[in-house]
């Protein structure tokens, strides 16, 4: 697959997309069909301690009319670049937990997590994100309602403590009329931690 740039007209994001293409040339696609019962899908992007760098390019493709619950959890490496794309089909509903919880024993790290959520007509997306890094983390979340009547409700909790630094950039990109996005973010910084919103 050829990952696109999450931020349009950004030379840095274009360069990172190229690096992702070289380092993780295969995209892992998980297709979630319409089931009688609501499936729970867990995606854990773990980082093997033997490797200093971690790259992941994961797409979750939710079928039209499907309902799903997702949990996406990220580990730590010296350098991590993880791209997550969620395509929510027409009339579908997705509830997601997106999280990274660092711990004091983690090696000093620089991590970049990018998420792109694309909502079709009358799609619904309910998101709870929790980020507690132990080092340096940049998170870019791009929610794009591309169909009429699409709704996204996003809530984020961020804790920067110790010497951690987190830069959180949410983007709600409205490309179609009569769609809604809502964002509530709670950020706390203590000790020598820094948070940028």
C-alpha positions in Angstrom: 0.0 0.0 0.0 1.0 3.6 -0.4 0.2 5.5 2.8 -1.0 9.1 2.2 0.1 12.0 4.3 -2.2 12.7 7.2 -1.6 16.4 7.0 -2.0 17.8 3.6 0.7 20.2 2.3 3.1 19.2 5.1 6.6 18.3 3.9 7.4 16.6 7.2 4.3 14.4 7.0 5.0 13.5 3.4 8.5 12.5 4.3 7.2 10.3 7.2 4.7 8.7 4.9 7.6 7.8 2.5 9.6 6.4 5.5 6.6 4.3 6.5 6.3 3.0 2.9 9.9 1.9 3.0 9.9 0.5 6.5 6.5 -1.2 6.5 5.7 -1.9 2.9 2.8 -4.2 3.7 -0.4 -2.9 5.0 -2.3 -5.1 7.4 -6.0 -4.9 6.6 -8.6 -6.2 9.0 -12.1 -6.4 7.4 -15.0 -6.4 9.8 -18.2 -7.7 8.2 -21.7 -7.3 9.4 -22.3 -9.9 12.2 -25.5 -10.8 14.1 -23.7 -9.9 17.3 -21.2 -7.0 18.0 -17.6 -8.3 17.6 -14.8 -7.0 19.8 -11.6 -6.5 17.8 -8.3 -6.1 19.7 -5.2 -4.7 17.9 -2.0 -4.6 19.9 0.9 -3.1 18.2 3.6 -4.5 20.5 7.3 -3.7 20.2 9.8 -6.5 20.5 12.6 -5.4 22.8 15.2 -6.9 20.4 14.2 -4.2 17.8 15.0 -0.5 18.3 12.4 0.6 15.8 8.8 -0.2 15.2 6.7 0.5 12.1 3.0 -0.5 11.6 0.5 0.3 8.9 -2.9 -1.1 9.9 -6.3 -0.5 8.3 -9.6 -1.5 9.9 -12.3 -1.7 7.2 -15.8 -1.9 8.8 -18.5 -3.1 6.3 -21.7 -1.1 5.6 -24.3 -1.6 8.3 -21.8 -3.3 10.7 -21.4 -2.6 14.4 -18.0 -3.2 16.1 -16.1 -2.4 19.2 -12.3 -1.8 18.7 -9.4 -1.6 21.1 -6.1 -0.4 19.7 -3.1 -0.6 22.1 0.5 0.6 21.4 3.7 -0.5 23.0 7.0 1.4 23.1 10.3 1.2 21.2 13.3 3.6 20.8 11.5 4.9 17.7 7.9 4.0 16.7 5.8 5.1 13.8 2.4 3.6 13.8 -0.3 4.4 11.2 -3.9 3.4 11.9 -6.7 3.9 9.3 -10.3 3.2 10.2 -12.9 3.2 7.4 -16.4 3.2 8.8 -18.9 2.0 6.2 -22.3 3.4 5.4 -24.7 3.2 8.3 -22.1 1.5 10.5 -21.3 2.2 14.1 -17.8 1.8 15.7 -16.9 2.3 19.4 -13.1 2.5 19.9 -10.5 2.6 22.7 -7.2 3.9 21.5 -4.4 3.8 24.1 -0.7 4.0 24.9 0.4 3.5 28.5 4.2 3.8 28.9 6.0 2.6 31.9 9.0 3.8 33.8 11.1 0.7 32.6 10.6 1.6 29.0 13.7 2.8 27.1 13.8 6.5 26.2 11.6 6.6 23.1 10.3 8.9 20.3 6.9 7.7 19.1 4.6 8.9 16.4 1.0 7.6 16.2 -1.2 8.7 13.3 -4.9 7.8 13.0 -7.2 8.6 10.1 -10.9 7.9 10.5 -13.0 8.1 7.4 -16.8 8.1 8.0 -19.2 7.2 5.2 -22.9 8.4 5.0 -24.7 8.0 8.4 -21.7 6.3 10.0 -21.1 6.8 13.7 -17.8 6.8 15.5 -17.4 6.9 19.3 -13.9 7.2 20.5 -12.1 7.2 23.9 -8.4 7.8 23.7 -5.9 7.5 26.6 -2.2 8.5 26.3 0.2 8.2 29.2 3.7 8.3 27.7 6.9 7.7 29.5 9.0 9.5 26.8 8.3 11.6 23.8 5.0 11.0 21.9 3.3 12.8 19.0 -0.3 11.9 18.2 -2.2 13.1 15.1 -5.8 12.1 14.9 -7.7 13.0 11.7 -11.5 12.4 11.7 -13.1 13.0 8.3 -16.8 12.7 7.8 -17.0 12.1 4.1 -20.8 11.3 4.0 -23.9 13.1 4.9 -25.2 12.5 8.4 -21.9 11.1 9.7 -21.2 11.7 13.4 -18.0 11.4 15.5 -17.9 11.7 19.3 -14.3 11.8 20.5 -12.9 12.0 24.0 -9.2 12.1 25.0 -7.4 11.9 28.3 -3.7 12.8 28.4 -1.3 12.6 31.3 2.3 13.9 31.0 4.4 13.2 34.0 8.0 12.6 34.9 10.0 13.8 31.9 7.5 12.8 29.3 6.4 15.0 26.4 3.2 14.6 24.4 2.1 16.6 21.4 -1.5 15.9 20.5 -3.0 17.3 17.3 -6.7 16.5 16.6 -8.0 17.3 13.2 -11.7 17.2 12.3 -11.9 17.6 8.5 -15.4 18.3 7.3 -15.7 17.5 3.6 -19.5 17.0 3.4 -22.5 18.9 4.7 -24.7 17.8 7.5 -22.1 15.9 9.4 -20.9 16.4 13.0 -17.7 15.9 15.0 -17.4 16.5 18.7 -14.1 16.5 20.7 -13.5 16.7 24.4 -9.9 16.6 25.6 -8.6 16.6 29.1 -4.8 17.2 29.5 -2.8 17.1 32.7 0.9 17.7 33.1 2.8 17.2 36.4 6.4 17.0 37.6 8.6 17.9 34.6 6.1 16.5 32.0 5.0 18.7 29.1 1.9 18.5 27.0 1.1 20.4 23.8 -2.5 20.5 22.4 
